[in-house]
Amino acid sequence: MDNCIWQTRGVSKLSAQPLSPLDGRYRGAMGELGEHLSEAGLNRARIQVEIEWLIHLANRDLLGTNSPVLKPEAQELRDVVTNFSDADVATLAKTEATTKHDVKAVEYFIREKLTQLGRDDLQELTHFGCTSEDINNLSYAITVRDAIKDVWLPKAEALLAKLTELAHKYVSASMLARTHGQPATPTTMGKELQVFVHRLRRQIERIEKIEYLGKFSGATGTFSAHVVAAPLVDWIKESRDFVTSLGLTWNPLTTQIESHDWQAELYAAVSHFNRILHNLCTDIWTYISLGYFKQIPQAGATGSSTMPHKVNPIRFENAESNLELSCAVLDSLAATLVTSRMQRDLTDSSSQRNIGLGFGHSMLALDNATRGLGEIELSVGVLEADLLDNWEVLGEAIQTVIRAEVAAGRSKISDPYALLKELTRGKRIGHEELIEFIQGLDISTEAKDRLVALRPSTYTGLASELAERFGE
């Protein structure tokens, strides 16, 4: 047996395989997330920051070099970012193998580009006055911002659009509510879905308003090297101008690192969104189990490996799992990134490399939940049958009408709640029993007529109006 195990270990012919299913099985659902939240995406942003800083220094002549970067040259340098390729990734990796420092590899990469451009006179402006974190914090802010705006938010909006469509479609579809899992005052499916639309929309608006902060002030956030090198330059202004030119919000007070509070705020907001979506998935799963929704079989798909009749709610189960994984990563990042010992430690460096993992699992959940919502159909007959089987839910309506009658002096019933509790609690009663009970009540004829006409399917209050007036 031991020999067999040894042989199995020795004959593997697999090439390097993706460790995370996000880069393997589920790669197709990631969209362009890897364009931003990957090592390559980070390096492209680093190159962008370094080039823009070099151009800023040269064209404002902050060091008295009198060596501006002309427009054609600036365009060529910026094209390095636009045309960033797999070959560039390989070049950086080869350089880093020697430097053992990722940002230093980027600096050498840009110096080589300057040589190719015939601008060796600009070499010493590369990475001038910068600590690695000046480059990294701006690069992370750029990549996370672009990933959110260009990839994650469109995916979230697509889910919201599908959910809104279903909410409108089923706005008047009466259904039995279940508080604590027990039959309760009826509502409509549209209103219940619109609750989730409203909740998710609020979180999207929070995420859209997040500020992406950046610092650019040297080794301990003091501009010390800058001031010694060029004491007459207003480095505070130059730093602010540079950071804002990248579309970021300038952070004036930092240590060596930008404090990462904006990241913690963003990840907390996305986690909150995830948890609301998780709640939606568990509710839809439960509605499917109750028969309220039927799943539309997909051509060629297998529901169960042994039970041919089954169509499993795998889209929502997959989404649940990935939302939990996403929250685990994002919550950890939010907790870790806001603490740095004294002026700098490297815990954030390792942590931030997992940002893409957190958003990737959220993206996968969004994809599955959206597809799942497109593969269900309301079983109106099941909803109607459920309502007709639970006439006791009208007990709330009857006792409330009695109380109104007593308050108006039209009835002398002493304890309406106790009366209805005795009739309905833990019991199943039918329509005829309820009618008989209502007719025997000491209330006005108008009130009796109103209650006699009531059905579980019509006892939905303003559910439809709420969904239509306050939903999207």
C-alpha positions, 0 to 999 in steps of 0.5 A: 500500500505504501509503495502504491502511494509513493508511486502515485506521488511520483508520476503526476503529470499535471502542469501548474494548476490554479489554487483558487476556483475563482481562477479555475472553475469559475473564471468565466464569472469574474469578468474583468476583475482580474484586470484590476485586482491582480498582481498584474493590475497592481503593477500596471497601476504602479507604473501609471503612478510612477509615470504621472509623478515623473511628468508632474515633477518635470513639467512643473520644473519642481527641481529646476531641471528645465527638462519638460516631458513634451506631449509626444513623449508624455503620450509614449510614456502613458501608452506604456500603461495603456498597452501593458501586456503579458510580456511586461508582466514577465519582464517585471517578474524577472527583474523582481527575482533579482531586486526582491522588491516589487516597487523597485522592479517597477522603478527599473522598468520605467528607467528602461522605458526612459532610455528607450525614449532617449530621455536618460536625463529624466532618470533621477526623477523616477520615484523621486521622494517616494517611499514604496507605500506612496506608490502602493497606496495610490495604486491600490486606490486606483485598482479598487476604485476601477474594479468597483466602478467598472466591474462589481457595480455593473454586476450588482446593478444587473442583479438589482434590475432582475430583482426589480423586474420580478418585484413589479411582475408579482406586485399583486400576487398575494401570498401567506407570510410566515413570521417565525416560520408560522402562517401570518398576515398575508402580503404580496410576493412583489412587496417582499421582493421590493424590500430586498430591492430597497435594502440592496439599493441603499448599500449600493448608494453607500458604496458609490459614495465611498471616497478613495483616499491617497497619501503622497508624503514620503517615508513617515508622512512628513515630506522630510526628503522633499523639503531638504531636496527643494525647500522652496517648493510647496510640497503640500500643494504639489502632493494634493494636486498630484493625488487629486489628478489621479481622481483620488481624495488627498489624505494630508495626515498619515504615517508612512502608510495611508491609514486604509480607513476608506478601505475598511469602510468600503469592505464593510459596505460590500459585506453588508450588501453581501449579507442582505443578498445572502438573506434574499437567497435563503428566502428564495430557497425557502420559497422554492422548498414551499413550492411558491416558486418553481424552477425552470429546467435548463436544457441538458442540466442534471438536477440530481445524480440519482433522482431524475425528478429533481431541480435543485436550487443550486444557484442560490446555494452557490451564492450563499456559500460565496457570499459567506467566503467574500464576507470572511475575506472582506471582514478580515481585511477591514479589521486588519488594515486599520491597524499598523504598528507605530509608523509602519508594519507590513501586515497590510502588504500581505493582506491587500493581495487578497482584495481580489479574492474578497470581491471575486467571491462576491462577483461569483455570488452575484452571477449565480443569484442573478442567473437563479432569479432568471430561472424561477417562476411563481406558482400562483396556484400554490400561493392561492391554495396556501392562503385558502388553507389558513383562514385563521390568519384573519384573526388579527383583522377580526380582533382589530375591527372589534377593538375599533368598534369598541373604541367608537362605542359601537360594541361592548366586547371586553377582550377582543384579543382573548376572544380571537385567541380562543378561536384561532390559536393553534387551530385550523378553522375554515371559512364557514366557521369564521363566518358563523363567528363573525355573524355572532359578534356584537359589532355593527352591520357595516363592520360585519359585512366588511369582515365577511367579505374578507379573504386571506388573499385580499387581506394584504393591506397596502402591500401592493401600493407600498411596492409600487410607490416606494420601489424602483 
